[in-house]
């Protein structure tokens, strides 16, 4: 049995969670979507709950590898932060799907305390990566000396969460472009740069 098969099953579960919500997902439907038998799904995941939890973790870690796997020093801090803001909002397509899955994880973690460490670990990775970007910018002189790196990183994550959920819900007062502009404006003010540089 290959890890590729397990990944295919997890990806099928993620697609169904995003389409129908986590409570509607069944092993048989995941198997059908993955082109596998239910017994093969059970070979990798002993219970439905294990499959769903691992599917969420798989999605976030895969997204994290793509989005936050590059070395922070591989480009200017302003450019990397601008990309992080853009890529962390629910633009239509893959990013919107990631947001739907993230909301599902939030809801499950609220109801099931055993999932809270999973959510906390994913948040910590995101926050640490953003803090690293800001730290590199301070070290290179792109951002002011004395910047409270952890405070700005936490502020960035909070702004992206708050504006992102409004955009995901089609709030007429906060679409993804308005969210991007607001986050860029606040962080630019904290970092002493022109907001337009974070919207490039």
C-alpha positions as CSV (number, residue, x, y, z in Angstrom):
1,X,0.0,0.0,0.0
2,X,1.5,3.3,-1.0
3,X,1.5,6.7,0.7
4,X,0.1,8.0,-2.6
5,X,-3.0,6.0,-2.0
6,X,-3.4,7.5,1.5
7,X,-2.9,11.0,0.1
8,X,-5.5,10.4,-2.6
9,X,-8.0,9.3,0.1
10,X,-7.2,12.3,2.2
11,X,-7.6,14.6,-0.8
12,X,-10.9,13.1,-1.6
13,X,-12.0,13.6,2.0
14,X,-10.9,17.3,1.8
15,X,-12.9,17.8,-1.3
16,X,-16.0,16.4,0.3
17,X,-15.6,18.4,3.5
18,X,-15.3,21.6,1.5
19,X,-18.3,20.7,-0.7
20,X,-20.7,19.4,1.9
21,X,-19.4,20.1,5.4
22,X,-17.6,17.7,7.7
23,X,-20.8,16.2,9.3
24,X,-22.0,15.0,5.9
25,X,-18.9,13.1,4.9
26,X,-19.1,9.3,5.0
27,X,-16.4,6.6,4.4
28,X,-18.3,5.2,1.5
29,X,-18.4,8.6,-0.3
30,X,-14.7,9.2,0.3
31,X,-13.9,5.8,-1.1
32,X,-16.0,6.4,-4.2
33,X,-14.4,9.8,-4.7
34,X,-10.9,8.4,-4.3
35,X,-11.5,5.4,-6.5
36,X,-10.9,3.0,-3.7
37,X,-12.8,0.4,-1.7
38,X,-14.1,1.1,1.8
39,X,-11.9,-1.6,3.1
40,X,-8.9,0.2,1.7
41,X,-9.9,3.4,3.4
42,X,-10.2,1.5,6.7
43,X,-6.8,0.0,6.1
44,X,-5.3,3.5,6.4
45,X,-7.8,5.1,8.8
46,X,-9.5,3.0,11.4
47,X,-12.4,5.3,12.0
48,X,-14.2,8.1,10.2
49,X,-13.1,10.6,12.9
50,X,-9.5,9.7,12.3
51,X,-9.9,10.1,8.6
52,X,-11.5,13.5,8.9
53,X,-9.0,14.8,11.4
54,X,-6.1,13.6,9.2
55,X,-7.7,15.1,6.1
56,X,-7.8,18.5,7.8
57,X,-4.2,18.2,9.0
58,X,-3.1,17.0,5.5
59,X,-4.7,20.0,3.9
60,X,-3.2,22.6,6.2
61,X,0.3,21.1,6.2
62,X,0.3,20.8,2.4
63,X,-0.8,24.4,2.1
64,X,1.8,25.4,4.7
65,X,4.6,23.6,2.8
66,X,3.6,25.5,-0.3
67,X,3.0,28.9,1.2
68,X,5.5,29.0,4.1
69,X,8.1,26.4,3.0
70,X,10.4,28.8,1.2
71,X,13.3,30.4,3.0
72,X,12.4,33.8,4.4
73,X,15.6,35.2,3.2
74,X,15.1,34.2,-0.4
75,X,13.5,37.6,-1.3
76,X,12.9,41.0,0.2
77,X,10.8,41.0,3.4
78,X,8.3,43.5,2.0
79,X,7.7,41.4,-1.1
80,X,7.3,38.2,1.0
81,X,4.9,39.8,3.4
82,X,2.9,41.2,0.5
83,X,2.6,37.7,-0.9
84,X,1.7,36.2,2.5
85,X,-1.2,38.7,2.8
86,X,-2.5,37.9,-0.6
87,X,-2.1,34.2,-0.3
88,X,-3.7,34.0,3.2
89,X,-7.1,35.4,2.1
90,X,-10.0,33.4,0.6
91,X,-9.6,34.2,-3.0
92,X,-11.8,32.0,-5.3
93,X,-10.3,28.6,-6.0
94,X,-7.9,26.7,-3.8
95,X,-7.5,29.4,-1.2
96,X,-11.2,29.6,-0.7
97,X,-11.3,25.8,-0.2
98,X,-8.5,26.0,2.4
99,X,-10.6,28.6,4.3
100,X,-13.7,26.4,4.3
101,X,-11.6,23.6,5.7
102,X,-10.0,25.9,8.3
103,X,-13.5,26.9,9.5
104,X,-14.5,23.3,9.7
105,X,-11.4,22.7,11.9
106,X,-12.3,25.7,14.1
107,X,-15.8,24.4,14.6
108,X,-14.6,20.8,15.4
109,X,-11.9,22.1,17.8
110,X,-14.5,24.1,19.7
111,X,-16.7,21.0,20.2
112,X,-13.8,18.5,20.6
113,X,-11.0,19.6,22.9
114,X,-8.7,16.8,21.5
115,X,-8.5,18.7,18.3
116,X,-7.4,22.0,19.8
117,X,-3.7,21.1,19.9
118,X,-3.9,20.4,16.2
119,X,-5.3,23.9,15.5
120,X,-2.8,25.5,17.9
121,X,0.1,23.8,16.2
122,X,-1.0,25.0,12.8
123,X,-1.5,28.5,14.1
124,X,1.9,28.5,15.7
125,X,3.6,27.5,12.4
126,X,1.8,30.4,10.6
127,X,2.5,32.9,13.3
128,X,6.2,31.9,13.6
129,X,6.6,32.2,9.8
130,X,5.1,35.7,9.8
131,X,7.3,36.7,12.7
132,X,10.4,35.4,10.8
133,X,9.5,37.6,7.8
134,X,9.2,40.6,10.0
135,X,12.4,39.8,11.9
136,X,14.3,39.5,8.6
137,X,12.9,42.9,7.5
138,X,14.1,44.5,10.8
139,X,17.5,42.9,10.4
140,X,17.8,44.1,6.8
141,X,16.6,47.6,7.6
142,X,13.4,47.3,5.6
143,X,11.4,47.6,8.8
144,X,12.3,49.9,11.8
145,X,14.7,48.8,14.5
146,X,12.8,48.2,17.7
147,X,9.7,46.7,16.0
148,X,7.9,44.4,18.3
149,X,8.1,41.4,16.0
150,X,5.8,39.0,17.9
151,X,3.2,41.7,18.4
152,X,3.1,42.6,14.7
153,X,3.0,38.9,13.7
154,X,0.0,38.3,16.0
155,X,-1.7,41.4,14.7
156,X,-1.2,40.2,11.2
157,X,-2.7,36.8,11.9
158,X,-5.7,38.3,13.7
159,X,-6.4,40.8,10.9
160,X,-6.2,38.1,8.3
161,X,-8.5,35.8,10.3
162,X,-11.0,38.6,11.0
163,X,-11.2,40.1,7.5
164,X,-10.9,36.7,5.8
165,X,-13.9,35.2,7.5
166,X,-16.0,38.3,6.5
167,X,-14.9,37.9,2.9
168,X,-15.6,34.2,3.0
169,X,-19.2,35.0,4.1
170,X,-19.6,37.4,1.3
171,X,-20.0,40.4,3.6
172,X,-20.8,43.3,1.3
173,X,-18.6,45.5,3.4
174,X,-15.5,43.3,3.2
175,X,-14.6,41.4,0.0
176,X,-11.2,39.9,-0.4
177,X,-9.7,43.0,-2.0
178,X,-11.0,45.2,0.8
179,X,-9.6,42.7,3.3
180,X,-6.2,42.8,1.6
181,X,-6.1,46.6,1.5
182,X,-7.1,46.8,5.2
183,X,-4.5,44.2,6.4
184,X,-1.8,45.9,4.2
185,X,-2.7,49.3,5.5
186,X,-2.5,48.4,9.2
187,X,0.7,46.3,8.9
188,X,2.3,49.0,6.7
189,X,1.6,51.5,9.4
190,X,3.1,49.3,12.1
191,X,6.2,48.7,9.9
192,X,6.7,52.3,8.7
193,X,6.3,51.6,5.0
194,X,4.0,52.7,2.2
195,X,0.9,50.5,2.1
196,X,1.2,50.3,-1.7
197,X,4.3,48.2,-1.3
198,X,2.2,45.5,0.4
199,X,-0.3,45.6,-2.4
200,X,2.2,45.1,-5.2
